[in-house]
């Protein structure tokens, strides 16, 4: 499973694009991000900045800048699954980032 990283050219925000997020977006055509996941993701493709959009700016000035190595991707997916499982049981981890 590939995890991509995006960077906004307006605000400079770096973010990860997880495969499970992409699948959820594909299932809901009402989301602003839906047009960005209709085709296969790749480095250099346009993406959507949620931070700019929620701040009232244009969220379309964002691009996918890279694909994480498989070892790092696997580690992040494991962490994501662990956090999701804890939240479903009522535990909330402190945000360090």
Backbone torsions as a table, in degrees:
resi	resn	phi	psi	omega
1	UNK	NA	132.0	-178.2
2	UNK	-96.7	135.8	171.2
3	UNK	-112.0	126.3	178.9
4	UNK	-100.3	158.3	175.9
5	UNK	-119.9	135.9	179.7
6	UNK	-117.0	157.0	177.1
7	UNK	-137.0	132.3	177.7
8	UNK	-86.1	130.9	178.9
9	UNK	-78.9	-15.3	179.4
10	UNK	-86.2	-55.1	-174.5
11	UNK	-104.0	-11.6	178.3
12	UNK	81.7	8.1	-178.2
13	UNK	-68.0	131.6	172.8
14	UNK	-101.3	136.4	179.0
15	UNK	-145.3	158.9	177.3
16	UNK	-97.9	147.2	176.3
17	UNK	-115.6	105.4	-177.4
18	UNK	-87.6	145.9	-179.4
19	UNK	-58.6	-36.9	-179.6
20	UNK	-68.3	-32.4	176.0
21	UNK	-65.9	-42.9	-179.9
22	UNK	-60.6	-42.0	179.8
23	UNK	-64.8	-40.2	178.4
24	UNK	-65.9	-38.7	178.3
25	UNK	-65.8	-40.0	179.3
26	UNK	-61.1	-30.1	-177.6
27	UNK	-79.9	-13.6	-176.6
28	UNK	-125.1	97.3	-177.8
29	UNK	-71.3	-10.3	-179.4
30	UNK	-78.7	-14.7	-178.1
31	UNK	-74.5	147.6	178.1
32	UNK	-64.5	-23.2	-178.0
33	UNK	-85.1	-9.7	-176.4
34	UNK	-55.3	-42.6	179.7
35	UNK	-62.9	-23.0	-177.4
36	UNK	-80.0	-16.5	-177.6
37	UNK	-108.8	5.7	-179.6
38	UNK	-69.7	-29.3	176.0
39	UNK	-112.0	167.0	-176.9
40	UNK	-63.2	138.8	178.1
41	UNK	-76.3	143.0	176.9
42	UNK	-156.8	163.8	179.8
43	UNK	-65.2	133.1	-179.8
44	UNK	97.2	-10.8	-179.7
45	UNK	-73.8	147.2	176.4
46	UNK	-66.4	147.6	178.7
47	UNK	-136.2	-176.1	-173.9
48	UNK	-123.5	129.5	179.0
49	UNK	-94.9	112.7	-179.5
50	UNK	-69.7	-35.8	-179.0
51	UNK	-62.6	-46.0	178.9
52	UNK	-65.9	-42.5	-179.2
53	UNK	-62.0	-42.8	-179.7
54	UNK	-71.2	-21.9	177.6
55	UNK	-89.2	4.1	178.1
56	UNK	86.7	7.7	178.5
57	UNK	-96.8	174.0	176.6
58	UNK	-74.3	120.4	-178.5
59	UNK	-90.3	10.7	-175.5
60	UNK	-97.1	12.0	-177.8
61	UNK	-103.7	50.5	-174.4
62	UNK	-134.4	147.9	179.5
63	UNK	-138.8	155.6	172.8
64	UNK	-79.9	122.9	-174.4
65	UNK	-103.1	-13.7	-179.0
66	UNK	-176.6	168.0	176.0
67	UNK	-116.8	131.1	-178.1
68	UNK	-73.1	149.0	175.6
69	UNK	-61.1	153.5	-173.6
70	UNK	-60.5	-35.6	-179.7
71	UNK	-64.8	-45.2	-179.9
72	UNK	-68.4	-38.0	178.3
73	UNK	-60.6	-47.6	-180.0
74	UNK	-60.4	-42.0	-179.8
75	UNK	-64.3	-43.5	179.5
76	UNK	-66.3	-37.5	178.1
77	UNK	-65.8	-39.8	177.0
78	UNK	-63.1	-42.9	178.2
79	UNK	-62.9	-43.7	-179.9
80	UNK	-61.6	-43.1	178.8
81	UNK	-65.1	-40.3	-179.8
82	UNK	-63.9	-44.2	179.0
83	UNK	-64.3	-40.4	179.8
84	UNK	-64.2	-42.0	179.3
85	UNK	-65.1	-40.1	178.7
86	UNK	-65.9	-41.6	-179.8
87	UNK	-64.1	-36.4	179.6
88	UNK	-67.3	-21.7	178.4
89	UNK	-94.9	2.7	175.8
90	UNK	98.8	3.7	178.8
91	UNK	-98.4	138.4	177.7
92	UNK	-121.2	124.5	180.0
93	UNK	-83.3	144.4	177.2
94	UNK	-67.8	145.0	179.7
95	UNK	-87.0	125.1	-179.8
96	UNK	-104.5	-0.1	-177.5
97	UNK	-128.9	NA	NA
